Amino acid sequence: MFKQISIRLAIGFAGLLVLALAAWIILESYLPAPPQRIMVTTGYKGGANELFGKNYKEILARSNVELDIRNSSGTGENIQRLKDPQSGYQLGFSQDGATEGAQLKNLASLGQIGYQPYWIFYRSPKEWSDLDSLKGKRVSIGADGTGRNKLAKSLHLDASTPADLSKLTGDEAAKALKDGRVDAILTSGTLDSSHVQELMHDPSIRLLSLPRAEALSKIYPQLVRLVLPAGVVDFEKKIPPKDVEIIATTTSVLVRKDLHPQIIYLLVQALEEVHNPAGIFHRVGTFPTQFDAHYSMSETARDYYKNGPSFLNRHFPFVATNYFARMLATLAAIMAISIPLFKLLPKIYNWFIKRYTDNLFQRLRLLHLKLQQSIDVASFKTIQDELHSIDRATHLLPMWHTDLYFALIGRIENERKLLEKTILI
């Protein structure tokens, strides 16, 4: 009896191990733990995207997720990094019009986060009237692969600019303008970017207004026309002295499609916290957007924007949310495995019992055939031991197989009686 119980316990323990192993494999394959560190590729040092990255970093740190910020030359390099699965980058920024979004099959958008104005600053004692004033001038348009570089080249704004000066960016471009090495720069960044503010407050530098900005937005669909109101930079000093028409594109936040959904939830929450408030050029709630005309949207982000955070995300911190999600997934995986298995177990068990009892009946039949022949003392001992072995095996049958038990016991007794008669004869 104790041996029978031990066998059952061993089988049950082995079954639990199999279930646990299968659940673990399914869990790691379909719901792995979220990473504790992700890398973001932003843009040039001191730019708006680097500032956004720092804001996200602080928010993600509340959930013990580290955001590693890496600068780049702009959208072109950001996209190349994100496309490479070996690069380690999972998050990046892109300006509309800098690349073909439809070709980026492994990337998804978390939405557009705001306008990225294109500022044209110039150094001149006289006011320039339009883009035509830049023709023949030395103009810095930024690094290759950026949206403004692509736009400027299509407008031939850098035709007279030496290559080493044409690709200056951010603070370097601002310094070149102030030093007189270039006549104008086409730069991008939010109004509070350090180099934009520096040039806005420099009395020797002017900001070009584009009276045909609306036309440019029709010719280039990725562009929008914006108006910088007079005095909005510094009301007391009247900076700018009058309304300035500018052009801008929109900035999208991109992720690799294989990024963990829980991390995407955290990122979308960070986007809402940083970009939802009103700005100079938009009302509160305009950004982040629930759609992206240039890139395919992340399904996780779309679900968040549509339905808000999940029940677990609303009521539990990030670590607990992930723990509960994995626990529920584990239970679901065990149920998915165990229910079909439990339906199959009775069939396996009945097959095992049938094989077991068939084997005992076959052994009895072989003994019966031997008893039909004349046997000596040695054979008698062998047959008697075999009957004893079959009898012990029969007593291992579970109680609910009483019919088989008594059928075997009856056959064993018959063979014992036949054995005794054979010896007497």
N, C-alpha and C positions, 0 to 999 in steps of 0.2 A: 504493500500500500504506500509506504513512504517513498519507494522508488518511483511509483506511478505519479505521486504528487510532485516529486522532484523533476520528473520529465515534463510535466505540465508547466511548472514554473519556468523551466529553461526555455520551453517553446514560447511561452508568453513573453518572457524577457527578450528573447530574440526578435519576436514580432514587434515589440516596442522600439527596439533599436533600429529595426528596418524602417518603421514609420518615422522615427525621429530623423534618420539619415535622409530619407526621401523628402521630408518636409524642409530640412536644411538646404538640400540641393535646390529645391523649387524656390525657396526664399531667397537664396543668394543669386539665383538666376533671374528672378522676376521682381524682387524687391530688396535690392542690396541696401546696406546702410548708407546714408548720405555722407559725402566727403566732409571733412572738417576744414579743408583748405581748398580754395579755388583761385585761379589766376584770371585777371582781367587785363586786356590790352586796351589802352585808353587813347592816347594821342600825344602831341608834343608836350613837353614839360611846361607847367604853368597854364595850360589850356583849360577850357571849360570841362572837357571830359575827365581830365585828371581830378578836377575839383569834385565832379560828380562821384568819381570812384572813391574819393576819400570820404564823402558823405555815406556812400553805401557801406564802406568798410566799418564805420562806426555803428551803423545799424545792425549789420550782420554779426558784429562782435557781441551784441547782446544775447545772441543765440549760440555763442561759442564757435562761430564759423569765421575763419580767417580769410580775408580777401587780400590777395597779393597783387599789388598794382604795378603794372609795367608800362612804361611810356613807349610810344611808337611814332612813326613819321606821319601817321594819319590813317584814313579808312582803308587804303590799299593794303598796307602792312597788317592792319587789324584783321582784314578778311583772310589774307594768306595764312596768318597764324591760326585762326579759328578753323580753317578748312583742313589743316594738318592735324590728324588725330594724335600724332606723336609729340606735338608741340607742348601739350599740357594746358593750353588756354581753353577755357570754357565760356568766357564772357568777353564781349567787346562792343565798341561803338561804331556806328556807320552813318555817314551822311548820304541822304538820298541823291542819286545821280552819279555817285562815285563809282558804282559797280552795277552789274546786272544781277539783281536779286533773284530772278527766276532760276539762275544757274547754281545757286547755293543750296543744294538738296539736303545737306547735312546740318544746315543752320536754320534757326527759327527766331522770330522776333518776339520780344516781350512788349512791343508797342513803341510808338514814337513818344519821346520824352520832352520835346520842346523845339523851338526854332533855333537854328544856328545861323545868326546874322553874318553876312559877308560885309566887312567894313573896308572901305577904300579910303585910306589916309594918304595925304599928299603934302609936300612941302613946297609952298609957292607964295610969293607976295600978293599974287592975284588969285581971285576965286575962279576955280574951274567950273565949267557949266555942265559937263556930261562926260560919258565914257570916251567920247571922241578926243577929249583933252589928254587922255593917256597915250594916244598914238604917238610913237616916236620917243616916248619917255622910258626911263629905266624903271621897270616895275617888278617887284618881287611878288610872286603868285603862290608860293608854297611848294611843298614837296610833291613829287609825282605820286599819283594814286589818290590824291585828295580831291574832293568835289570842286573846290575853288580853282585848283590847278587845271582840272579838266574844262571848267567853264571858261577860265581866262584864255586857255589855248584856243578854244572854239571862237573866241572873240578877238584873237590875235593881240592880246594886251601886252605880251612880253616879247614881241618881235625884235625889239631893239635892246634887250637886256642881256648882259653877259650871263653865261650859265651858272657861274658861282654865286651870283647875286639873285638870280631868278627864283631859286628854290629855298630862300631863307624863310624861317617860320617863327611865329611868336615873338618872344623877346629879342631874338637875333634880328628879325626883320624890323622891329621897332627901333632898335639901336642903329641899324644901317640907314634908316630913314632920317633919324635925328642927326647922324653924322654926315649926311649928304651923299652917301654912297649910292643911294637909289632916290628916285624922285617920288615914288609912290609905292604903297604896298597894298595888296589884297589879302586880308587876313580874316580869320573867323574866330568866334568865341562869344560867350555871353557878355552882356554889358558890364558885368562886374569882374571880368577877366583882368588880370593885372596889367597886361600890355595895352589893352583897350582903354582902361581908365587912365593910364599914364599918358597916352597920346591924346585923349580927350581933353586933358587938363594942360597940355603943352600949347601955349599961345602961338608957337611957330608952326604948328601942325593943323591942317584943316581936314574935315571929313567931307567927302564928296557926296552930294545929293544926286540921285538918279531920277530925273523927270520922266524917263521912259521905263521905270521899274515895272509898271503894269504890263508893258509890252514884253519885257524879258520873261515875266512869269507865264505868259501865254506861249512864247516860243520854246521855253524850257520848262516843262511841266513839273519838274522837281523843285522849282523856285516859287516863292511867295513874295508879294510886295508888303513891306512893313513901313511904318512911319515912326521915326524917333521924335517925340514931341519936344518942342523948344523948352529948354530949362529943366528937362527931366534928369539930366546928369548932375547938375548943380544949379538949383533954382536961383540962389543969390547972385552967382556969377554969370547967369544966363548961358549955361552950356547945355546943349548947343544954342546958338543965338536965334535959330529959327528951325522950323520943322525940317527934318531930313528924311528923304525917301531912300530906302535901302532895299536890297534883296536878301533873301534868306532861304535856307533849306531846312529840312527837319532832320533831327537826329533820332536814330533807332538804336535800341539795345538788343544785341543779338546773343544767342546762346547756341551751343551745340545741342542737337536734338537728344543726345544720350545723357545730358545733364540730369541729375536726380530730381524728380518732381518736387520733393520737399525743399530743395535748394531754390528751385524756380519760384515756389511759393514765397520764400523769404525775399528773393530778389524783387518780385512784383510788389510785395509790401513795402520794400525800400523805395521802389520807384514812386509809389503813391505818396509816401511820406515826403520825399524830396521834391517831386515835380507837380503835385496836385495844387499847391498854392498859386495864387495869381502872380503874374509877372508883368513886365513893362509892355509886352506884346500880346498877352493872352489873359483870359478870365480864369478864375478859379475853377478847377475841375476839367479844364481843357485837356490837360496831360496828366498821366500817360494815356494814350489812346487805346481803344479796344480793337483797333484794326491797324493794318500797315499796308499801304498801297504798293509798297515796293518789295516787301519780304513776306513770306508765309508766316502766319502767327503760330506761336506755341499753343497747343491745345490746353495745356495746364494753365497758361496765362489767360487764355480766352475764358476758360471755365471760372477762374478766379474773378475776372472782371464782371462776368455775367452773374455769378451766384454768390460772390464773396468767399471768404475763407470757409473751409470745411468745418464740421462740428468739432473735430479734434483740434484744429488750428484755432478755433474761437475760444475754446475753454481750457486748453492746456499749453504749456510752453513747448518750444520746438523739440527739446530732447524727449519730453514725455510723449509728444505727438508721434514722433518717429518710433518710440518704443511700443506704443499702443498699436500703431499701424502694422508694425512687424509682428506683434503678438497676434493680432487678428488675422493677418495673412498666414501665420503659422498654423493657427487653428483651422482656417479655411483649407489650407493645404493638407493637413492631417485628415480633415473630414472628407476631402475629395479623394484621398487615397484609401481611407479606412472603410467608407461606406461600400464601395465596390468589393473591397477585400473581405468585409464581413459577409457579403452575399456569396462570395466564392468559398469562404472557409468551410461552411457545412459540406459542400460538394467535395472539397479536398479531404475533409475529415472522413466522410463516408467512404470515399475511395480508399483511404488509408486503412480503415477498419476492414473493408472487404478484402483488400490485399492480405491483410494480417490473418484474417480467419481462413481465407482460401489456402494460405500457406500451411496452416495447422491441419486443415482437412486433407491436403495433399500428403502431408507427412503421415497422417493416420492411414490413408489409403495405401501408401507404400508399405507400412507395417502390416496391414491386413493381407497384402499379397505375400509377404514373407511368411506370415503365419499359415498360409495355405500349403506351405512346404514343410518338410521335416526339418527340425532345428536341433542343434546341439546345445550344450550348457553355455558355451561362450556366446552364441547367438541369442540365447535366452536373456543373458545379462545385458547385452546391447539393446535388445528390444525393450526390455524393462526400463532401462535408463532413458530411452527415447520417449516412452510413454510418460515417464515422470517429468521430462523436460516439456512435453506438450501440455501436461497438466498445469505446470507452473505458468507457462505462457498464457493458458486459458484464464487463469485467475487474475491476470492483469487487465482483462477486458473491463471497461467501465460498467457501472451498475445498470445504466440504461440500455445495455445490450444483453439483457437477461436471456432472450430467446436464443441468441448465438451461444451464450455461455452454457446453457443446459444442453443444447444440441451437441456441443463439443464434449461436455462432461459425459453425456450418455454414450457417445461413440468411444470415448476413452475407456469407460467401464466395460463396454462390450468387448473391446480388444484385450483388456486385462483378463476377462473371463475366458476368452478364446486362447490366450496365452497359457493360462493355467491348465485348460483341457489338453492343449498340445503337449505339455510336459507330462501330464498324467498318462497320456497315451504312450 
